[in-house]
Amino acid sequence: MAQNIYDNPGFFAVYSQLPRQVHGLDGAPEWPAIRAILPTLTGKRVADLGCGFGWASRWMRTQGAVSVLGLDLSQNMIARAKADTSDPAIEYRIADLETLELPEAVFDLVYSALAFHYVEDFRRLTRVIHKALVPGGDLVFTAEHPIFMAAAHPHWITDEDGRKTWPVNGYSLEGERRTDWFARGVLKYHRTLGTTLNTLIDAGFELRRVEEFAPTPEQIEQLPELAEELERPMMLLVSARKTARR
């Protein structure tokens, strides 16, 4: 079972105050870039893996999705999503992505935001998703960028000349990484960019778009601290499609 840090009361209280949780999708700087790689949603059946508070699930319904299944390991997340949703076409369930089972060929889109880096067996998960998609169905997800994941320190280091660096530690050494983020020892899994993309290809996906998110000048003007994201990518955005022949 994956580590469930989000049901830690102290962690959840702080996490709930993040701008992206208070303001929803508008509080996520990468959201415009995600929208740009999403397929048309009209008439689509969607699975939202790691749905959190349900922001994306609800938005997808406003864009014409006929149904959304939101899944998350955290009871806190699912309880909040249910409390904030009154749409009978959205269903929320507790589920562990490590052991996830989905019905075959029933979804047109599988979406996930910032959840896959908590999954140890990414190979298994991609195959489960591939089977759950109809031929021509799409997978769109975001995850922590492998360079960010492999950082030797959780913060910038300033040298004697005042220059900031972001050290990367053992980039090619894949596996467990632990970080202190609102709590000590948060468990994530590091995979190189090559491993991530090749795992998708091996599962039968055709890569459609790969983005290493960087904020726009307009976003930096509004939120100057985002300028740090120009120094190293923090987030990976991927769009892939299940080919009709597999």
Summary of the structure (lengths in Angstrom):
residues: 246
radius of gyration: 17.9
end to end distance: 29.5
largest distance: 58.7
contacts: 746
relative contact order: 0.15
helix: 34%
strand: 27%
